[in-house]
Amino acid sequence: MKIKKLSIIPVREQIFNHVKEAIITDEYKAGQIIQIEKLARQFGVSATPIRETLIRLENSGMVKLIPNKGAQVTSFTRQDIRDTWEMRKLLEPYAGRITSALDISSEIEHIRKMITTIMEEDYDFYEYLQTDNDIHELFFIHVTNTLLKETMDRVHHISMRMRYFPEGLNNDYESVIKEVNLEHLAILDAFDAKDPDLVERTIYQHIVNSEQRTLTSTQGEMER
């Protein structure tokens, strides 16, 4: 993966985003060791921001710290998938219901345009990645309950890796992405309607569908 050009985003955040994206897209494989010294040389920084990144990733459940070495990318089982989606079913519809009472019309329109662009033009994985992240963050980013927000953020990052790994295994990849985008558009329509019951139902159904896609795609690829 190429490191993105420097921007106004702080270096620490760039490093975190780079490593997180590499794990989510399976560039860093399960069980692989991420070496502090190597990553520090790659970014031209000291070991301190690299350690901070790995600590954040451990808190997100993506790596396990190894003293004096770095971190090991965590693996996951089909039961881990079930457990994670159970949390999503409990948290995301509820947070979406709360969010439906807020004025998020500009955010909805922005995400809708991104989805439309992806569906109408040449498919770009990283645009899809950003859009998928944005719509799921929309469910909880405005929630005022700090504990709920932090829990959802952690579950969100864990599930991202679990979702993208099997999508990459799926032979009918583009149709899966189309299906996901149509479900996302339905969620945005529910938010536009300002109907909390509809928002809750639509998000829940999307999570049910997502769990089935993930379990189906990983069948035979990992232990149960």
C-alpha positions as CSV (number, residue, x, y, z in Angstrom):
1,M,0.0,0.0,0.0
2,K,1.3,3.4,-0.9
3,I,1.5,6.0,1.9
4,K,-0.8,8.9,1.0
5,K,0.6,12.3,0.5
6,L,1.1,14.5,3.5
7,S,-1.9,16.7,4.3
8,I,-3.2,18.9,7.1
9,I,-4.0,15.7,9.0
10,P,-1.6,15.4,11.9
11,V,1.2,12.8,11.3
12,R,0.0,10.6,14.2
13,E,-3.4,10.4,12.6
14,Q,-2.0,9.6,9.2
15,I,0.0,6.8,10.6
16,F,-3.0,5.4,12.5
17,N,-5.2,5.6,9.4
18,H,-2.5,4.0,7.2
19,V,-2.0,1.0,9.5
20,K,-5.7,0.6,10.2
21,E,-6.5,0.6,6.5
22,A,-3.7,-1.9,5.8
23,I,-5.2,-4.3,8.4
24,I,-8.8,-3.8,7.2
25,T,-7.9,-4.5,3.6
26,D,-5.9,-7.5,4.6
27,E,-2.5,-6.1,3.4
28,Y,-1.3,-6.9,6.9
29,K,-2.4,-10.6,7.4
30,A,-3.7,-12.2,10.5
31,G,-0.8,-13.2,12.7
32,Q,1.7,-10.9,10.9
33,I,4.0,-8.8,13.1
34,I,4.0,-5.1,12.6
35,Q,7.5,-3.9,13.6
36,I,7.9,-0.6,15.3
37,E,11.3,0.2,13.8
38,K,10.3,-0.6,10.2
39,L,7.1,1.5,10.4
40,A,9.1,4.4,12.0
41,R,11.6,4.3,9.1
42,Q,8.8,4.2,6.6
43,F,7.2,7.3,8.0
44,G,10.4,9.0,9.0
45,V,9.3,9.4,12.6
46,S,10.5,8.3,16.0
47,A,9.2,5.1,17.7
48,T,6.9,7.1,19.9
49,P,4.0,7.9,17.5
50,I,4.2,4.3,16.2
51,R,3.8,2.9,19.7
52,E,0.8,5.3,20.2
53,T,-0.8,4.0,16.9
54,L,-0.3,0.3,18.0
55,I,-1.9,1.0,21.4
56,R,-4.9,2.6,19.7
57,L,-5.2,-0.4,17.4
58,E,-5.0,-2.8,20.3
59,N,-7.9,-0.8,21.9
60,S,-9.8,-1.3,18.7
61,G,-9.2,-5.1,18.8
62,M,-7.1,-5.1,15.6
63,V,-3.7,-6.0,17.1
64,K,-2.1,-7.5,20.2
65,L,1.0,-5.7,21.5
66,I,4.2,-7.6,21.7
67,P,6.8,-6.1,24.2
68,N,9.9,-4.6,22.6
69,K,8.8,-5.8,19.1
70,G,5.6,-4.2,17.9
71,A,2.2,-5.8,17.5
72,Q,0.6,-8.9,16.0
73,V,-2.4,-8.6,13.8
74,T,-5.3,-10.4,15.5
75,S,-7.2,-13.3,13.8
76,F,-10.9,-13.9,14.2
77,T,-13.3,-16.9,14.1
78,R,-16.8,-17.3,12.9
79,Q,-18.0,-17.1,16.5
80,D,-16.2,-13.7,16.8
81,I,-18.2,-12.6,13.8
82,R,-21.5,-13.7,15.5
83,D,-20.5,-12.0,18.7
84,T,-19.6,-8.8,17.0
85,W,-22.8,-8.7,15.0
86,E,-24.8,-9.3,18.1
87,M,-23.3,-6.2,19.6
88,R,-24.1,-4.3,16.4
89,K,-27.8,-5.4,16.4
90,L,-28.1,-4.1,20.0
91,L,-26.2,-0.8,19.5
92,E,-26.6,0.6,16.0
93,P,-30.4,0.6,15.6
94,Y,-30.7,2.3,19.0
95,A,-28.1,4.9,18.1
96,G,-29.7,5.4,14.7
97,R,-33.1,6.0,16.4
98,I,-31.5,8.8,18.5
99,T,-29.7,10.3,15.5
100,S,-33.0,10.4,13.5
101,A,-34.2,13.2,15.7
102,L,-31.3,15.4,14.7
103,D,-30.8,17.7,11.7
104,I,-28.2,15.7,9.7
105,S,-29.5,16.6,6.3
106,S,-26.2,18.0,5.0
107,E,-24.3,14.8,6.0
108,I,-27.0,12.6,4.5
109,E,-26.8,14.5,1.2
110,H,-23.0,14.3,1.2
111,I,-23.0,10.5,1.7
112,R,-25.8,10.0,-0.8
113,K,-23.7,11.8,-3.5
114,M,-20.7,9.6,-2.7
115,I,-22.7,6.4,-3.0
116,T,-24.3,7.6,-6.2
117,T,-20.8,8.4,-7.7
118,I,-19.5,4.9,-6.7
119,M,-22.5,3.2,-8.3
120,E,-22.5,5.3,-11.5
121,E,-18.8,5.6,-12.2
122,D,-15.8,3.2,-12.2
123,Y,-15.7,1.3,-8.9
124,D,-13.1,2.6,-6.5
125,F,-12.4,0.5,-3.4
126,Y,-11.1,3.3,-1.3
127,E,-14.0,5.6,-2.1
128,Y,-16.3,2.7,-1.1
129,L,-14.3,2.2,2.1
130,Q,-14.7,5.9,3.0
131,T,-18.4,6.0,2.2
132,D,-19.0,2.8,4.2
133,N,-17.1,4.2,7.2
134,D,-19.0,7.5,7.0
135,I,-22.5,6.1,7.0
136,H,-21.8,3.8,9.9
137,E,-20.2,6.6,11.9
138,L,-23.3,8.7,11.1
139,F,-25.3,6.3,13.4
140,F,-23.3,7.2,16.5
141,I,-21.1,10.2,15.9
142,H,-23.7,12.7,17.3
143,V,-24.7,10.5,20.3
144,T,-23.9,12.4,23.5
145,N,-23.5,9.3,25.6
146,T,-19.7,9.0,25.7
147,L,-19.6,5.4,26.7
148,L,-22.0,4.4,24.0
149,K,-20.1,6.3,21.4
150,E,-16.7,4.7,22.4
151,T,-18.2,1.2,22.5
152,M,-19.8,1.7,19.1
153,D,-16.6,3.1,17.7
154,R,-14.6,0.0,18.9
155,V,-17.2,-2.4,17.6
156,H,-17.4,-0.5,14.3
157,H,-13.6,-0.9,13.7
158,I,-13.6,-4.5,14.6
159,S,-16.5,-5.3,12.2
160,M,-14.9,-3.3,9.4
161,R,-12.0,-5.8,9.1
162,M,-14.4,-8.7,9.4
163,R,-16.6,-7.3,6.6
164,Y,-13.9,-6.4,4.1
165,F,-11.9,-9.7,4.5
166,P,-14.8,-11.8,3.2
167,E,-15.9,-9.3,0.6
168,G,-12.4,-9.7,-0.9
169,L,-13.0,-13.5,-1.0
170,N,-16.3,-13.2,-2.8
171,N,-16.1,-14.0,-6.5
172,D,-19.2,-11.8,-7.1
173,Y,-17.5,-8.8,-5.4
174,E,-19.2,-6.0,-7.4
175,S,-22.7,-7.3,-6.8
176,V,-22.0,-7.5,-3.1
177,I,-20.9,-3.8,-3.1
178,K,-24.0,-2.9,-5.1
179,E,-26.2,-4.7,-2.6
180,V,-24.5,-2.9,0.4
181,N,-24.8,0.5,-1.3
182,L,-28.6,-0.1,-1.9
183,E,-29.0,-0.9,1.7
184,H,-27.1,2.2,2.7
185,L,-29.3,4.3,0.4
186,A,-32.4,2.8,2.1
187,I,-31.0,3.8,5.5
188,L,-30.4,7.4,4.2
189,D,-34.0,7.5,2.9
190,A,-35.3,6.4,6.4
191,F,-33.3,9.3,8.0
192,D,-34.7,11.7,5.4
193,A,-38.2,10.6,6.3
194,K,-37.4,11.4,10.0
195,D,-39.1,8.2,11.0
196,P,-37.3,6.7,14.0
197,D,-39.1,3.3,13.7
198,L,-38.2,3.0,10.1
199,V,-34.6,4.0,10.8
200,E,-34.3,1.4,13.5
201,R,-35.8,-1.3,11.3
202,T,-33.7,-0.5,8.2
203,I,-30.5,-0.4,10.1
204,Y,-31.3,-3.7,11.9
205,Q,-32.1,-5.4,8.6
206,H,-28.9,-4.1,7.1
207,I,-26.9,-5.6,10.0
208,V,-28.7,-9.0,9.6
209,N,-27.9,-9.0,5.9
210,S,-24.3,-8.0,6.6
211,E,-23.9,-10.8,9.1
212,Q,-25.2,-13.4,6.6
213,R,-22.9,-12.1,3.8
214,T,-19.9,-12.2,6.2
215,L,-20.6,-15.7,7.5
216,T,-21.4,-17.1,4.0
217,S,-18.2,-15.6,2.5
218,T,-16.0,-16.9,5.3
219,Q,-17.4,-20.4,5.3
220,G,-14.5,-22.9,4.9
221,E,-12.0,-20.1,5.2
222,M,-11.6,-20.1,9.0
223,E,-12.3,-22.1,12.1
224,R,-15.7,-22.0,13.7
